[in-house]
Amino acid sequence: MVAKIQDFIDNIGKHPLPPIILFTSDPKPPWGKDAFEPYLVDEAVDKLVKANIDPGMHDLALTTIYADETDPGQVAEEARTLPFLVEKRVVVVRNASTYMAMNTEKRSPVLPLLACLEDPSDSAILILIASKADKRKRLYKACQKNGVVVECPQLSNPQMAEKIRQKIRKQNLSIKPSAVTALIERVGSKLSDMENAITLLTSFVSGKDTITEKDVQDACADVAESTIWALTDAIAQSNVTASLEALHELIAMNKSPDEIMGTINWLLENAYRVHPETQATVAKPFVAKKVAPLAEKFSLQRLKAALALCTRTHFSLRTTGANHHLQIEILVIKLAKGKSQRSYQKR
C-alpha cells in the first residue's frame, strides 16, 4: 500500500495501523518542491506515538534507532521483542536509507531485517524513515506488501497555504489571503522555516485579530535574501560546494530559473558598479558592502566576461531545451571557480 503524507496524518487514530510504516520520498513531488519533507515525517511520528502510547509508558513502549549507527539485525530483534505492560511497542528507525540501499544477497547483514519485514510481528509497529528508497529493492517491496509506504514530499503552495491558515487559527487569529501569499514568497517551501516564521509573526502581531501583508513584511525577514548573500559570499570565496548549496536552496524556495538568473545578473552588475576601476555607484551602502567581495574577486576584465557569460546562459535558458537547473549550476560553478584578481596579481 502507498499513501501520501498529508492523508496519512489526517487518518491517524481513525483506523488500525499496519505493522510496518515506511516514510520516504515521493518520485513525483509537486512542481519545484523537494521529494522529501522531514518536518512532515516528524509530525506524523509524533502523532503516531501519541495515538498509540500513553505518555508515562514511553520507556517501555518506544525505541528510537539510528540506522547509520546500528546493525540491521538489532532492529529486527527490537521489532520481535515482546511488549511488557503495554499492548504494542513502537520502534522508530531513523536514517533508514542506509538499510534500503543494501543488497539482499546471501550473507547480507540486512537479511534478518528483511525476514522481519516479510513476516512482521503483531506486537510491534516498525517505523522506517528513509529519505531515499529504491522501489526495486526487496526491503521496499516488503514494506509495501505488508505495511504502508508513505510518500513525503514538500507541500504544494495551496497545501502550504492551508497549513499556514490552520496554524494561525490555533493562535485564535485570522490571516488575509495576501498575507499568506507573502509569507510563502518570503519563507519558501521548508516547513521548519515556516514554523519559525509563524511563531515570529504571531508574536509580532500580539493584540491584533488579523494578520495583514504588511505584518508579514515587517515581521519576517526574507529567507531568500540571506541565501542570495550566502551565494554571493561563496562565489567570492571560490567555494564551489557552498555556491551550489546556496543555489539549491533558492531552487527549493520555488524560485524560477528566470528569477535566479536575474538575481545572479543583479549581483554581478552591482559588483561591477563598486569595482574600483569603474565610476559607477550603488545606491544602497548595504548592497555595496555585500557585493564588495565579488568586485575584489574579479578583475574588471573578468567581471565583464562573467556578465557576458550570464547573458549567454540566460539566452540559452530561453532558446534551448536543455535542463534549466543544470545550466544554472554550470554557470555558478564557472563563476565560483574563477581565479581571484589577487591570484593574477601574484603572477
C-alpha positions in Angstrom: 0.0 0.0 0.0 1.2 3.5 -0.8 -0.2 6.7 0.8 0.5 10.4 0.7 1.8 12.0 3.9 -1.0 14.5 4.5 -3.7 11.9 4.0 -1.8 9.6 6.3 -1.5 12.2 9.1 -5.2 13.0 8.8 -6.2 9.4 9.2 -4.0 8.6 12.3 -6.2 7.3 15.1 -9.2 6.6 12.7 -8.0 3.1 11.6 -5.8 0.4 12.9 -2.1 0.9 12.0 -0.2 -1.7 9.8 2.8 -3.4 11.4 5.2 -1.6 9.1 5.3 2.0 8.0 8.0 3.4 5.6 8.3 7.1 5.3 10.2 8.0 2.2 10.5 10.4 -0.8 7.9 11.0 -3.5 9.1 10.1 -7.0 6.8 12.8 -8.4 6.7 15.7 -5.9 4.8 18.9 -6.6 6.5 21.0 -9.2 9.5 22.8 -7.9 9.4 21.1 -4.5 11.7 18.7 -2.8 10.8 15.0 -2.8 11.2 14.6 1.0 10.0 16.8 3.8 11.4 15.7 7.2 9.2 18.1 9.2 6.0 16.3 8.0 7.5 13.0 8.9 8.3 14.2 12.4 4.7 15.5 12.7 3.4 12.1 11.6 5.6 10.2 14.0 4.7 12.4 16.9 1.0 11.9 16.2 1.5 8.1 15.9 3.3 7.9 19.2 0.6 10.0 21.0 -2.1 7.8 19.5 -0.6 4.5 20.5 1.5 5.0 23.7 0.5 6.5 27.0 2.8 9.4 28.0 4.0 7.6 31.0 4.9 4.4 29.1 7.5 5.7 26.6 10.4 4.0 28.3 8.7 0.6 27.9 7.0 1.0 24.6 9.1 3.4 22.4 12.5 2.7 21.0 14.4 5.0 18.6 17.2 3.6 16.5 19.6 5.3 14.1 20.4 3.0 11.1 23.8 4.5 10.4 24.9 3.5 13.9 23.1 0.2 14.3 23.3 -3.3 12.7 20.0 -4.1 10.9 19.9 -7.4 12.9 19.4 -5.4 16.1 16.4 -3.6 14.5 14.8 -7.0 13.7 15.5 -8.1 17.3 13.9 -5.0 18.7 10.8 -5.4 16.5 10.3 -9.0 17.6 10.8 -8.3 21.3 7.5 -8.9 23.2 6.0 -5.9 24.9 5.9 -5.6 28.7 3.0 -3.9 30.4 1.8 -2.5 27.1 -0.2 -3.8 24.2 2.3 -2.9 21.4 5.7 -1.5 21.1 6.7 1.2 18.6 10.2 1.0 17.0 11.3 4.1 15.1 14.3 3.7 12.8 15.8 7.0 11.5 18.3 7.3 8.6 16.9 4.0 7.2 18.2 4.9 3.7 21.3 3.1 4.9 19.4 -0.2 5.1 17.2 0.5 2.0 20.3 0.7 -0.2 21.8 -2.6 0.9 21.7 -5.7 -1.3 19.9 -8.8 -0.1 22.2 -11.4 -1.4 23.4 -14.4 0.7 25.1 -13.4 3.9 23.9 -9.8 3.6 23.7 -8.1 7.1 20.2 -6.8 6.2 18.7 -10.3 5.8 17.4 -10.5 9.4 15.6 -7.2 8.9 14.2 -8.4 5.6 12.8 -11.5 7.2 11.2 -9.3 9.9 9.5 -7.2 7.2 8.3 -10.2 5.2 6.8 -11.7 8.4 6.1 -8.8 10.7 5.3 -9.1 14.4 1.8 -8.5 15.7 3.1 -6.9 18.9 5.1 -4.0 17.4 4.8 -1.2 14.9 8.1 -0.8 13.0 8.5 2.7 11.5 11.3 3.2 9.0 12.3 6.8 7.9 14.3 6.8 4.7 14.7 10.0 2.6 15.6 7.7 -0.3 14.3 4.2 -1.0 14.8 2.1 -4.2 11.4 0.6 -5.3 13.3 -2.3 -6.9 14.8 -3.5 -3.6 13.2 -6.3 -1.6 13.0 -4.2 1.5 10.9 -1.6 -0.2 8.6 -4.3 -1.7 8.2 -6.0 1.7 7.2 -2.7 3.3 4.7 -2.0 0.5 3.2 -5.6 0.7 3.0 -6.0 4.5 2.6 -2.4 5.6 2.3 1.1 4.1 4.8 3.2 2.2 4.1 6.9 2.9 5.5 9.3 0.3 6.5 12.6 2.0 7.2 15.4 -0.5 7.2 19.1 0.4 3.8 20.7 0.3 2.4 22.4 -2.8 1.7 26.1 -2.4 -2.1 25.5 -1.9 -1.3 22.9 0.8 1.2 25.2 2.4 -1.3 28.0 2.4 -3.9 25.7 4.2 -1.2 24.7 6.7 -0.5 28.3 7.5 -4.2 29.1 8.0 -4.5 26.1 10.3 -1.6 27.1 12.4 -2.8 30.7 12.6 -6.3 29.6 13.6 -4.8 27.7 16.5 -3.5 31.0 17.8 -7.0 32.5 17.7 -6.0 34.7 14.8 -7.0 35.1 11.2 -4.8 35.9 8.2 -5.6 37.7 4.9 -5.0 35.8 1.7 -2.4 38.4 0.5 -0.5 37.8 3.8 -0.5 34.0 3.2 0.9 34.6 -0.3 3.6 37.0 1.0 4.6 34.6 3.8 5.1 31.7 1.3 7.1 34.0 -1.0 9.3 35.2 1.8 9.9 31.9 3.6 9.9 29.3 0.9 8.9 25.6 1.0 10.6 24.3 4.1 8.1 23.7 6.9 10.7 24.2 9.6 11.4 27.7 8.3 7.7 28.3 8.0 7.1 27.2 11.6 9.7 29.6 12.8 8.3 32.5 10.7 4.8 31.9 12.0 6.0 31.9 15.6 7.8 35.2 15.0 4.8 36.6 13.1 2.2 35.8 15.8 4.4 37.3 18.5 4.8 40.4 16.4 1.1 41.0 15.9 0.2 40.5 19.6 -3.0 42.3 20.4 -4.3 42.2 16.8 -7.0 39.9 15.4 -6.0 39.7 11.8 -2.6 39.4 10.2 -2.0 41.5 7.1 0.6 41.5 4.3 2.3 44.5 5.9 2.6 42.5 9.2 4.4 39.8 7.2 6.7 42.3 5.5 7.6 43.9 8.9 8.0 40.8 10.9 9.6 38.2 8.6 13.0 38.6 7.0 13.1 37.2 3.5 14.8 33.8 3.8 15.7 34.0 0.2 17.6 37.3 0.8 20.0 35.6 3.2 20.5 32.8 0.8 21.4 35.2 -2.0 24.1 36.8 0.2 25.3 33.3 1.0 25.6 32.6 -2.7 27.5 35.9 -3.2 30.0 35.1 -0.4 30.5 31.5 -1.7 31.3 32.7 -5.2 33.6 35.4 -3.9 35.4 32.7 -1.8 35.7 30.4 -4.8 33.8 27.8 -2.7 32.0 25.7 -5.4 30.3 23.4 -2.9 28.8 26.2 -0.8 27.8 28.1 -4.1 25.8 25.0 -5.3 24.2 24.5 -1.8 23.0 28.2 -1.9 21.8 27.7 -5.4 19.8 24.6 -4.5 18.3 26.4 -1.5 17.0 29.1 -3.9 15.6 26.3 -6.1 13.9 24.7 -3.1 12.3 28.0 -2.4 10.5 27.6 -5.7 12.5 30.4 -7.3 12.1 30.2 -11.1 15.1 29.9 -13.4 14.5 33.4 -14.7 14.3 34.8 -11.2 17.6 33.1 -10.2 19.3 34.3 -13.3 18.0 37.8 -12.7 19.5 37.6 -9.2 22.9 36.5 -10.3 23.0 39.1 -13.0 22.0 41.8 -10.4 24.8 40.7 -8.1 27.4 40.9 -11.0 26.1 44.3 -12.1 26.4 45.7 -8.6 29.8 44.2 -8.2 30.7 46.0 -11.5 29.4 49.2 -10.0 31.5 49.0 -6.9 34.6 47.9 -8.7 37.5 50.4 -8.0 38.2 50.7 -11.8 34.6 51.9 -12.6 33.0 55.3 -11.9 29.5 53.9 -11.2 27.9 53.8 -7.7 25.4 51.7 -5.8 22.5 53.5 -4.2 22.4 51.4 -1.1 25.6 51.2 1.1 24.4 47.8 2.4 24.3 46.3 -1.1 27.7 47.9 -1.9 29.2 46.3 1.2 27.7 42.8 0.4 28.9 42.7 -3.2 32.4 44.1 -2.5 33.9 40.6 -2.1 32.7 39.8 -5.7 34.3 43.0 -7.0 37.5 42.1 -5.2 37.5 38.5 -6.6 37.2 39.5 -10.3 39.4 41.9 -12.3 37.3 44.3 -14.3 38.0 42.3 -17.5 36.9 39.0 -15.8 33.8 40.8 -14.3 32.8 41.9 -17.8 33.3 38.3 -19.0 31.2 37.0 -16.2 28.4 39.3 -17.1 28.6 38.2 -20.7 28.5 34.5 -19.6 25.5 35.3 -17.5 23.8 36.8 -20.6 24.6 33.8 -22.8 23.3 31.4 -20.1 20.1 33.3 -19.8 19.6 33.3 -23.6 20.3 29.6 -23.6 17.6 29.0 -21.0 15.0 30.7 -23.2 16.0 29.2 -26.5 17.2 25.6 -25.9 15.5 22.6 -24.3 18.5 21.8 -22.1 17.8 21.3 -18.4 17.4 24.8 -16.8 18.8 24.0 -13.4 21.7 22.2 -14.9 22.6 25.2 -17.0 22.5 27.5 -14.0 24.6 25.0 -11.9 27.3 25.1 -14.7 27.2 28.9 -14.6 27.6 29.1 -10.8 30.5 26.5 -11.0 32.3 28.6 -13.6 31.8 31.8 -11.5 33.0 30.2 -8.3 36.0 28.5 -9.9 37.2 31.8 -11.5 40.5 32.8 -10.1 40.6 35.9 -7.9 42.1 39.1 -9.0 44.7 38.6 -6.3 45.8 35.3 -7.9 46.5 37.1 -11.1 48.4 39.9 -9.4 50.7 37.4 -7.7 51.9 36.1 -11.1 
